[in-house]
Structure formats: structure tokens, C-alpha cells
Amino acid sequence: MTHIWRLEGFWIGKESVRGTAVAPAVWVDQTDAEFWDTIEKVQDESALWVLMNSNWSTATKQYAEWELSWMLAIRSVWYFLYSLLWNVSSAAASAWAYQHDFSMNNINTKQSLTISKKTPIWQENYALAMVTSLWISAAVWEAVIMSWLLRAKAWVNAALTKAYAVDNYLYAKHVTIKLADTVAWLAAAPALCIESFELNLIQELEDSICFSSWIDLWDIFNKWFSIDWSFTKIKQDLTYQDYVKNDTVKAMRIQIIDTATTIGASDNPTVTIDIAKVTFEDHEDDGGLNDVRRENVTIKWHYDLANGSDIDILVINEQSSY
């Protein structure tokens, strides 16, 4: 049946047994979705006294890759952060509101997910889904957008029932960004006047296939981790040029809070990202003769050896456990 992309739905679930598909737990109301079902093949190019350069081909590997984008929703984001970082501590923030504190677990087999897809024609589960990158972007007057790139085992048939639930969404007007000399000083630091930003968290993955797994992935290992951030603002001085030149080190916070919405007794939908050590890697001016001069700044996030800290993310929503 011919259909448009709006008639396709995507769900996620946390796997109990790595690589074994589970039932969907929460829906993803995507604004964009791309997926690639990939089969790699090799050809027999043996010389057979003819001009044709091959006489056979056979499949050697199959897997899937996904890129899902949607507005930052505080309920569904938990699953992807858990897969990306894996350390999480959850506790009640107030009556019917819960805070989830994420931090990096430095192991090479983090939490796997199942991605489920339902269309008017077919229904599929993709097990062993691992996050390879997360992009978070925001610009004034727009929603905060998340884009996740994942790799998974090839699809298997599934029986899925469409189910959606209300979530809380966050927008650029909810964003506050701060810099300070240490994390302890971030709360009192002034908010920066920034017009747009893009945060990139990249996790290198490596596929593993055994003889016994035939052409399917046996596992997917996560390896090194990298975080970069860039932003655009009106240029008012030479502060950020000097930061680049002088190897300045700062702590940084991206806080996204909808203070107009109350969840629980007195809390608000929240995503807060703290990093203890950032350096300023690049700076460029932007604009033409008739434009207000702006500047684009690129920042690298680092492991803070002195304090044993890398990245901490706080999510406050209405779900107690997953």
C-alpha cells in the first residue's frame, strides 16, 4: 500500500538480554527518519578464460543503521541517554516527579535497545541497537531538536500495536547556557546571550561477527567517546578569540527547563548537561557588509583528570523507572 512517512511509527525498548528484541516501551514522534538496511556481499572474481569479471556473489554481513530526529521529549530521551552513557541514578524529586542523573560508564558493552518500526505494509524489530552519535541543536524561535544515529542487527518480523502517550517538549526559549571557572560556580554564573548551538556526542562502534552468527551481527562494541559543541552569538568583544589563543579552560552548563510547566508537586521538565572541562578550539567572524557581525565558536569537551569527571546529565520527568 502506498503511503507517506507520516504513517510510519517508531518505538524503543530497553533490552533485558543483549541482542534479543523486546516489546516497545515508548514511542518516538519523529520529525525526520532515515534508515538503511545494509547487506554486504563479496564476489567471486576468479579468472575463467572469459572477459566477465565475476561468476558469483554471496552475502557476508547484514545490519541496519538509523537516524531519528524529534523534538526533545523528556520521557523518551531517557532510553537513548541510558544507552549512550549507561550510569543512571533515579530518585523522587517531588511527588510524582523524578530525577534521573546520568554519567559515563567506561565499559565497552553499554545498554542495547530494540527499535521497532510499523508501517501500513510491514512491521519490524531491530535488536541490539546501539547509539553511535547524538546531535542536539537549538536556534531562537524553534524547538530543541535531537538526532540519534544508531546501528542494529538486521530486521525481523514483528507484531506491533500503535500506541502513543503525552510527553513534555522543550524549546529554545527554555535554554540557558553558562560558563564558569568550575562546576561549583556554574549556578551563580550569568547566562550567555547565544542565538544557536549544536552539541555533538560521538561514540565509535565496532561490529562483531562470529562464524556461528552466519551474516548477522553477534555484538556491537562501543569504543572511544568524543564531545564537541559550537554556538553562534552577536560579537561584542574579543573574549572568545582570546579564549582560543590563551588555551582557556572553563566548566560549562546547558540547562533546558520549561518553567511554565509544573510536574509533580513543584518541579519542571528539565534536561541539564554539565561538563567540568572545556577548551575553545576555533573562532570565526560571520556576516556580510549589511549584516550585524556574529561569531561562531567551537568548543571541545574533555575528561577532567583533577576531579575525575567528564559529563553529567540530569533529566526530570514524571516516570519513576524504566
N, C-alpha and C positions, 0 to 999 in steps of 0.2 A: 504494500500500500504506500503510495507516495505521501510524504509528509514533510513538514518543516521542522527545524531544530527545536522549536518551542514545544513540540510534542514529544521530546525525549527527556527522560528524567534520570538523575544520578543520585545514588545513595552511598553511604560509607558505613563501615562497621569495624570494630577492633577485633582482630583475630585472637582466639584462645590458643590454637595450635598454629604455629608459623606455617603459612602456605596453604592452610585449609580454610576454604571460604566460609564466611558466617553470614547470617541474615542481616539485612540493612538495619542500622540503628538511627540514622538521622539523614535527612535529605539535604541536597546541595542545590540551592536555587541559582543556577549558573547564569552569568551574563555572557559567557562565551565558553565553548568547549571544543577541544580538538583531541583526537585520539588516533593512534597509529597501531594497527595490528600488523606486526612485522614477522615475516618468515624469511630467514636467511638460507640460501641454497649454495651448493657448490656444483660445479660442472666437471664432467669427465672430458678433458681436452686432449686425450691420448691421440697420437698420430696413427691414422688407419689407412694411409695411402689415398686419402681424398682431401679436397680443399676445405670442406666443412670443418670448423674448429672445435666442435664438441659432438658427443653422441649420447649424452645422458646428463641429467641433473637430479639432485636429491636434497631434500630439506635437512638442515643440520641444527637449526635453532629457531625457536619461536618465542615471542614475548610481546608485551604491549606497553605503549607509552601514552600518557595522558597529560593534557594541560587544561586545567579547570580554573575558571575565573568567576568570582562572585563578590558581591558587596560584603564587607567584613561583618560577619554574623557571630555573636559571642557564644552561641551554643555549639555550632558545628566546628568552629576553629579549634576547639579542644582536641579533636581527633588528630588533626594534622600536626599541631604542636607536640602532642604526645609522641607521635611517630618520629618527628624531627629531632626532639630533644630527649624524651623518654623519662627523665626525672620529673615527677609531679607530686606535690603535697596539697591535699584538698581539705578544707575546713569551713565551717559555717562562718560567714561574715556578719550576717544578722538573720533574723527569722526569714526563712525561705530564700535567702541569697547565700551564695557560696563562692569562696575564693580558691583559685587553683594556681599554685606557684610552680612554674616550670623552670628547670635548669638543665644544663648539659650533662648527659651521662656519656662518659668517654669509652663506650664499648662499640663493637663493630657489627652487632646484630640488634638493632633497635626494633621497636614495635612495628609489626606489619599490619596492614589494613586490607580489607576487601572493598573494592569499588564495584558497585552494581549499576547496571545500565538497563533501562527499559524504554523501548520504542514501540510504535504501533505494529512493528513487524517481528521483532525478536527481543529476547531478554537474556542478559549475560551477567556472570560474575567474573571478576578479575581478582584472583587471590594473590597474596604475597606483594601487595602494593607498598612501595617504599618511596618516601619523599626525596627527590633529588634537588629541588630548589623551591624557594618561596620568594615571591616578589610582593611587597606591599607598597602601594603607591597612593598618593593623595594630591589633589590640587584644589585650590579655593573654588567654592561653589559646587563641588562634586562629592560623591561618595568615596569612602576609603575602599580601594579595590585590592583583593588578594588574588594572586595567580599561583597555582601549585603545579609543578611538574613532577609526575610520578612514573615509576616503572613497575611492571607487574608481570605475573605469569599470563600466558595466553588465556583467552576467554573459555568458559564452559557454560553450557545452557543453564538457565535459572528460571524459577517461577517467582515473579515479583508482583507485589501489590502496591499500587500507588498510594503514598501516604505522606502528607506534609504537616508541618506544625509551625506555629508562630515563633519568630525569633526576633532579637533586637539587633538593629543595624547601626553602624557607626559611620559618620560623615566627616568631611574635612573640617567643618565648623567645630567638631569635638576635639580636635587635635591641639596639643600643647607640646612644644619641643624645648628642651633646656640643655645647657652645657654648664658644667661646674668643674672645679679642680678635683673633687672627689664625689663619690656616690652620696656620701652623707650630706653634702651641700646642695644636692640637686633640688630638694624640696623648697628651699628658700631662694633658688636662682630665678632670675626673671625669664619669662617666656620669650623665645626668639620670634621675630617677625618674618616668617617663611611663607612663600606662596605655593610651593610644591616640593614633594620629595619622592624618592624611590629607594626602598630598602631591599637589598638582595641577600638572601641567606642561601648558600650553596653547599650541598653535601654530595661529595663524589661517591658514586656507587660502582660496585663491581659484580657482574653476574657470575654465577657458578653453575656449571652443568656437569653431572656425573654420567657415566655410561648407563647406569640404571635408570636415569631420568629421561632417557631417549633424547628428544629435542627440546623438552620443557626445561625451564629454569629449576634447578634444585634449591637455590637460595640466592639472595641478593645481599651483599655485604655493604655497609656504609663505611666510608674511609675518612678522608680529611674534610674539614669544615671551614668555610670562609664567609665573612660578612662584610659587605660594602654598603655605603649609604651616600646618596647625593641629594643636594637640595638647591633650590633657586630662590633668591631674595633680591629686593631692591638694594643696590650698592650704596652705602652711606659713608664708608671709610675703608681703610686698608687692613682691617683686623684679620680677615681670613687669608689674605695674601701673606701677612706676617706669620700666621699660624703654620702655613705650609713651609715657609722659608726657615722658621725657627724650630721645627720639629716639636711643636707644642702638643702636649698630652692633656686630654680632658676626659671627664666622665660625661655620659650623655643619657638622656631620658626622652623617650617618645611616649606620651600619655594620651590615650584616646578615651574620653569619658563623656557619656551623654548625661549631663547633669539635669536635664529636663525630664528624664525618665527615672522613676524610683522602682527598684526591685527589692523584694524582701521588705524589711521594716524601714531601712534608711539608706540603702546602697544604690549605686548606679551601674548600668552596663559599662564595663571597663576593660581595656587592654592597655597594660603598661609594660614597656620594654626598657630595661636598664642595661647599660654596658659600662663597665668600670674603666675601660681604657680605649680611647680612640685617638688616632692621629689624622692630620689633614694632608691629603696626598696630592690634590690638584686644585687649581683655581683658574677660572677664565671669565672674562667680561663678556656680556651678551647684549645685543641691541644694535639698531641702526641709527642713522642721523636723527630721525624723528621719534626715536623710542626713549623711554626712561631707561637709564642704564641699570642693568641687572647683573648679578654674578652667580655663577654655578660653581659649587664647591663639592668635592669628592672626599669622603672620609672612609678610613679603614678601621674596622673594629678588631681589637686584639685581646688575647688572653693576658690577664693582669697577674703576673707571677708573684708580685709582692703580696697580693691579697688572695691569691688562689681563686680568682673569679673570672668568668667570661661573660655569659649572657643570662639574664633573669627576666622572665615574662610572667606577669600577673594577669589573670583573667577572672573577672567577677561576673557570674551569671546566676541563673536560677536552677541549675542542675547540680545535685549533690554528688553524684557519682556516675561513672561511665562503665 
